[in-house]
Amino acid sequence: MKFIGDQIAIGEIPVTQLAEQYGTPLYVYDEQKIRKNFRKVSNAFSKYYPDFKMFFAVKACNNPAIVNILRQEGAGADCASVNEILLAKYVGLGGENVMFSGNFLSDDDIKQGLESGVIFNLDDISILPRLLKFGKPEMLSFRVNPGYGKSNVGEYVTNAGPNAKFGIHPDKVLDAYRMAKEAGVKRFGAHMMTGSCITDAEYFPFVTGLLMDIIGKTSKELGIDFEFVDLGGGLGIPYKPGEPALDLDKAASLTAEMFRKKSEEYGMKPPQLKMEPARYFVGNAGWIIGRVHSIKESYKKIAGTDVGMNTLARPAMYGSYHHIYVNGKENEPRKSIGLCGQLCENTDFWVKERDLPASLAEGDLIVVENAGAYGFGMSYQYNGRLRPAEVLVNGTQAELIRARENFDDMIRHTFVPSHLKS
Ligand SMILES: *Cc1c(COP(=O)(O)O)cnc(C)c1O
């Protein structure tokens, strides 16, 4: 995103043009920015640990066009469900380029996961005997809860530690791998995903140390090699202006150092280092363009836009901050204004007050930043306010990558029993 005078452009295309051509609310992604983000992480980590491979956690932005960009860059896919595995296959990713990190799996999930031939990151020891009933994967990984996790979004996306539902308790990890070894599994990996949106570089080597201690002991005790260790995602981005960014080089160098040190300490053959970032690749490469439709002067000035919690759930779900620009008015005097969507829910009043251009008026376009991750994928149809379109911008080119929903989409898959029709 950039300013041309007071006009906002994504890539080289003015948001006024995008709004006119595709309507609002509109998700817009910048292809070049996604590629740049991927390469930043890839270069930073490979510099310190060349045997490095990344998997894009597709839940963050599941448009096939976006997953294809990351596939072209060399990413595999990290999938949370069978349908996400099918999505990965749809864009040409399969086998060991796909990780299945779902949790609390059903028997069907397990069967289909086995049939698809992807790598399982089993979330608990209890799933292993259930899996072995249906087949025996050659390679197996467990998701370890190393006992600690954190996040810039508070408790909401802290994915490890005593209050998390994810991963195997450290005390059960040895038993899990022993059971897998005794069942005849030949190749092993290990996984963790301890938190999302972390901008503290030192966090990454710290949790890496915790995980490596657990699996190092396992490796020694059972005499097994770990082909890979997957440190999960979690690389954070700043959401508020002025918030410090993650020092990627520092995170990479310290993490690689810890990884090597612990591998040596436990006499392990150096495993491949895997990661599954998502937010870092797409978060700041996606925006929502919305329009102000109605302004109310009540207890305060409230601007109603077509961007609500149905379009972008994060503020209502996590209390997250998203920065908002007003096209054509950023240089004007500001005053405290509230901003909401059009749903019949007060959680949809997602900006209670914010300094915005004082002359904010009906018809103005807003641009919501950092909407590329956990944006469209969490959108829903409540109140008949249907899901927006998605557009991919590459320099001066824009292409529709998902059509806006319509009424047919709203009633798709519903049935009215005949006795209700008279
Ligand atoms: C969501 C998720 C990720 C991606 O997390 P980010 O914080 O967006 O990088 C990676 N791995 C797993 C298992 C996940 O559930």
The ligand as a Tripos MOL2 file, in Angstrom:
@<TRIPOS>MOLECULE
LIG
   15    15     1     0     0
SMALL
NO_CHARGES

@<TRIPOS>ATOM
      1 C1         -2.0910  -21.3830   12.6630 C.3       1 LIG1
      2 C2         -0.9400  -22.2920   12.6420 C.ar      1 LIG1
      3 C3          0.2790  -21.8570   12.1080 C.ar      1 LIG1
      4 C4          0.5150  -20.4610   11.6050 C.3       1 LIG1
      5 O1          0.6380  -19.5600   12.6280 O.3       1 LIG1
      6 P1          1.1220  -18.0510   12.4200 P.3       1 LIG1
      7 O2          1.1760  -17.5440   13.7930 O.co2     1 LIG1
      8 O3          0.1030  -17.3890   11.5630 O.co2     1 LIG1
      9 O4          2.4530  -18.0780   11.7690 O.co2     1 LIG1
     10 C5          1.3000  -22.7900   12.0450 C.ar      1 LIG1
     11 N1          1.1480  -24.0590   12.4960 N.ar      1 LIG1
     12 C6         -0.0110  -24.5030   13.0170 C.ar      1 LIG1
     13 C7         -0.1250  -25.9120   13.4760 C.3       1 LIG1
     14 C8         -1.0830  -23.6330   13.1230 C.ar      1 LIG1
     15 O5         -2.2220  -24.0650   13.6610 O.3       1 LIG1
@<TRIPOS>BOND
     1     1     2 1
     2     2     3 ar
     3     2    14 ar
     4     3     4 1
     5     3    10 ar
     6     4     5 1
     7     5     6 1
     8     6     7 2
     9     6     8 1
    10     6     9 1
    11    10    11 ar
    12    11    12 ar
    13    12    13 1
    14    12    14 ar
    15    14    15 1
@<TRIPOS>SUBSTRUCTURE
     1 LIG1         1 GROUP 0 **** ****
